[in-house]
Amino acid sequence: MTGLFFQWPLPYFVEPTQGFGERPELYGPDLPGHDGIDLPAAFGTIVLAPFAGRVFETEAQARYGHRHNYGIHVRVEAEIGATKGSSGRVYQVALGHLASCCVEPGQMVAAGQVVGLVGNTGRVWPAPASDNPTAGTHLHLSLRCAGYGAAGWPFDLVDPAPFFKELKWGARVRENGQIS
């Protein structure tokens, strides 16, 4: 299924710097590799909800030791593909390593609504340091589909890249990378 994402999560198109399943040696026994895609972006770049839905969870404060590998993050959930007489699939997108988030759990968001700012909280490489406080800045995006996870992956995780194909090659992204 493609076309789930109605909005690119950044205000311009970029190629991912790390894809789904890459670098399994870094993720230990819990994951068979990277659980999403990493998108390079400058610190403080706005992050947009890729689809309309309900904010399922936020982690709004960076804490010593980072409660979650994604650091400050937002999860948006939506049922997509429902038709009369049948329910759709429940998707949940996580947008991680944010500098800040500006939504609350339970809040409804529109596709393209600002939900946070790109940052480098959580487990990022290289780690921020006093001489380079924005090191490791990027947007991490992972996708879950309840009951339809990728084979061999926990937590109903799926590769988000195929869902972006329409936006990448369609009319919604201009050649210069700006969303149309």
C-alpha positions as a Python dict, from the first residue, in 0.01 Angstrom:
ca = {
    (1, 'M'): (0, 0, 0),
    (2, 'T'): (141, 339, -92),
    (3, 'G'): (3, 687, -54),
    (4, 'L'): (-53, 672, 323),
    (5, 'F'): (151, 985, 386),
    (6, 'F'): (-30, 1293, 271),
    (7, 'Q'): (246, 1532, 377),
    (8, 'W'): (624, 1507, 377),
    (9, 'P'): (738, 1555, 741),
    (10, 'L'): (979, 1838, 655),
    (11, 'P'): (917, 2159, 456),
    (12, 'Y'): (1147, 2030, 178),
    (13, 'F'): (1242, 1691, 34),
    (14, 'V'): (1565, 1515, 139),
    (15, 'E'): (1700, 1167, 76),
    (16, 'P'): (1720, 953, 392),
    (17, 'T'): (2067, 913, 541),
    (18, 'Q'): (1979, 577, 699),
    (19, 'G'): (1709, 337, 590),
    (20, 'F'): (1491, 75, 752),
    (21, 'G'): (1682, -238, 860),
    (22, 'E'): (2028, -90, 808),
    (23, 'R'): (2321, -136, 1049),
    (24, 'P'): (2185, -432, 1251),
    (25, 'E'): (2508, -445, 1454),
    (26, 'L'): (2405, -124, 1633),
    (27, 'Y'): (2064, -237, 1754),
    (28, 'G'): (2132, -545, 1963),
    (29, 'P'): (1896, -835, 2023),
    (30, 'D'): (1574, -632, 2037),
    (31, 'L'): (1574, -507, 1678),
    (32, 'P'): (1705, -664, 1357),
    (33, 'G'): (1826, -319, 1238),
    (34, 'H'): (1731, 47, 1219),
    (35, 'D'): (1358, 76, 1289),
    (36, 'G'): (1278, 365, 1054),
    (37, 'I'): (1438, 624, 829),
    (38, 'D'): (1659, 918, 922),
    (39, 'L'): (1610, 1248, 742),
    (40, 'P'): (1885, 1512, 756),
    (41, 'A'): (1764, 1859, 856),
    (42, 'A'): (1900, 2166, 1031),
    (43, 'F'): (1844, 2205, 1404),
    (44, 'G'): (1511, 2382, 1461),
    (45, 'T'): (1354, 2294, 1123),
    (46, 'I'): (977, 2249, 1159),
    (47, 'V'): (842, 1893, 1165),
    (48, 'L'): (502, 1833, 1005),
    (49, 'A'): (242, 1566, 1080),
    (50, 'P'): (256, 1334, 776),
    (51, 'F'): (-114, 1248, 804),
    (52, 'A'): (-422, 1362, 993),
    (53, 'G'): (-480, 1176, 1316),
    (54, 'R'): (-466, 1178, 1692),
    (55, 'V'): (-149, 1245, 1891),
    (56, 'F'): (-103, 911, 2063),
    (57, 'E'): (203, 994, 2272),
    (58, 'T'): (461, 1264, 2329),
    (59, 'E'): (785, 1274, 2518),
    (60, 'A'): (822, 1646, 2565),
    (61, 'Q'): (1131, 1679, 2783),
    (62, 'A'): (1486, 1571, 2725),
    (63, 'R'): (1601, 1389, 3037),
    (64, 'Y'): (1940, 1271, 3149),
    (65, 'G'): (1969, 914, 3033),
    (66, 'H'): (1683, 964, 2788),
    (67, 'R'): (1373, 769, 2882),
    (68, 'H'): (1338, 673, 2517),
    (69, 'N'): (1592, 622, 2237),
    (70, 'Y'): (1395, 873, 2027),
    (71, 'G'): (1443, 1144, 2293),
    (72, 'I'): (1176, 1411, 2255),
    (73, 'H'): (923, 1260, 2014),
    (74, 'V'): (566, 1267, 1890),
    (75, 'R'): (352, 971, 1784),
    (76, 'V'): (49, 1029, 1562),
    (77, 'E'): (-205, 751, 1504),
    (78, 'A'): (-476, 717, 1241),
    (79, 'E'): (-706, 453, 1093),
    (80, 'I'): (-651, 466, 718),
    (81, 'G'): (-840, 290, 442),
    (82, 'A'): (-1172, 241, 622),
    (83, 'T'): (-1468, 190, 391),
    (84, 'K'): (-1836, 148, 459),
    (85, 'G'): (-1870, -181, 639),
    (86, 'S'): (-1499, -242, 696),
    (87, 'S'): (-1238, -88, 917),
    (88, 'G'): (-903, 32, 790),
    (89, 'R'): (-556, -32, 921),
    (90, 'V'): (-429, 154, 1224),
    (91, 'Y'): (-100, 329, 1152),
    (92, 'Q'): (123, 503, 1401),
    (93, 'V'): (411, 729, 1299),
    (94, 'A'): (687, 827, 1541),
    (95, 'L'): (883, 1147, 1479),
    (96, 'G'): (1192, 1142, 1696),
    (97, 'H'): (1502, 1327, 1817),
    (98, 'L'): (1309, 1653, 1830),
    (99, 'A'): (1435, 1971, 1995),
    (100, 'S'): (1079, 2033, 2113),
    (101, 'C'): (722, 1925, 2046),
    (102, 'C'): (419, 2151, 2032),
    (103, 'V'): (129, 1905, 2059),
    (104, 'E'): (-31, 1711, 2345),
    (105, 'P'): (-151, 1351, 2373),
    (106, 'G'): (-512, 1320, 2257),
    (107, 'Q'): (-489, 1628, 2034),
    (108, 'M'): (-617, 1593, 1676),
    (109, 'V'): (-372, 1711, 1410),
    (110, 'A'): (-410, 1782, 1039),
    (111, 'A'): (-173, 1657, 773),
    (112, 'G'): (99, 1920, 747),
    (113, 'Q'): (42, 2068, 1092),
    (114, 'V'): (359, 2160, 1282),
    (115, 'V'): (415, 1910, 1563),
    (116, 'G'): (771, 1993, 1666),
    (117, 'L'): (1120, 2107, 1572),
    (118, 'V'): (1412, 1892, 1450),
    (119, 'G'): (1673, 1831, 1716),
    (120, 'N'): (1920, 1579, 1850),
    (121, 'T'): (1770, 1439, 2172),
    (122, 'G'): (1780, 1071, 2259),
    (123, 'R'): (2026, 825, 2110),
    (124, 'V'): (2196, 1009, 1822),
    (125, 'W'): (2538, 983, 1662),
    (126, 'P'): (2757, 1172, 1687),
    (127, 'A'): (2645, 1276, 2033),
    (128, 'P'): (2609, 1648, 2104),
    (129, 'A'): (2908, 1799, 2286),
    (130, 'S'): (2996, 2138, 2432),
    (131, 'D'): (3206, 2220, 2125),
    (132, 'N'): (2933, 2095, 1886),
    (133, 'P'): (2589, 2117, 2052),
    (134, 'T'): (2396, 2038, 1731),
    (135, 'A'): (2591, 1721, 1644),
    (136, 'G'): (2366, 1430, 1548),
    (137, 'T'): (2075, 1651, 1442),
    (138, 'H'): (1819, 1471, 1224),
    (139, 'L'): (1456, 1359, 1212),
    (140, 'H'): (1389, 993, 1280),
    (141, 'L'): (1064, 855, 1139),
    (142, 'S'): (933, 508, 1217),
    (143, 'L'): (602, 352, 1120),
    (144, 'R'): (387, 84, 1280),
    (145, 'C'): (86, -87, 1127),
    (146, 'A'): (-122, -276, 1384),
    (147, 'G'): (-124, -647, 1297),
    (148, 'Y'): (78, -602, 977),
    (149, 'G'): (440, -559, 1086),
    (150, 'A'): (730, -655, 864),
    (151, 'A'): (835, -1020, 894),
    (152, 'G'): (1091, -1064, 1172),
    (153, 'W'): (1025, -721, 1324),
    (154, 'P'): (871, -657, 1665),
    (155, 'F'): (613, -392, 1758),
    (156, 'D'): (434, -409, 1418),
    (157, 'L'): (714, -203, 1259),
    (158, 'V'): (711, -157, 882),
    (159, 'D'): (948, 13, 638),
    (160, 'P'): (814, 368, 595),
    (161, 'A'): (1005, 439, 270),
    (162, 'P'): (748, 284, 29),
    (163, 'F'): (480, 510, 173),
    (164, 'F'): (681, 815, 67),
    (165, 'K'): (728, 705, -296),
    (166, 'E'): (420, 889, -421),
    (167, 'L'): (530, 1213, -258),
    (168, 'K'): (886, 1183, -383),
    (169, 'W'): (793, 1131, -746),
    (170, 'G'): (448, 1292, -753),
    (171, 'A'): (341, 1649, -808),
    (172, 'R'): (344, 1729, -437),
    (173, 'V'): (723, 1770, -426),
    (174, 'R'): (880, 2020, -667),
    (175, 'E'): (1220, 1962, -827),
    (176, 'N'): (1383, 2205, -583),
    (177, 'G'): (1252, 1993, -296),
    (178, 'Q'): (975, 2231, -187),
    (179, 'I'): (631, 2084, -119),
    (180, 'S'): (371, 2197, -375),
}
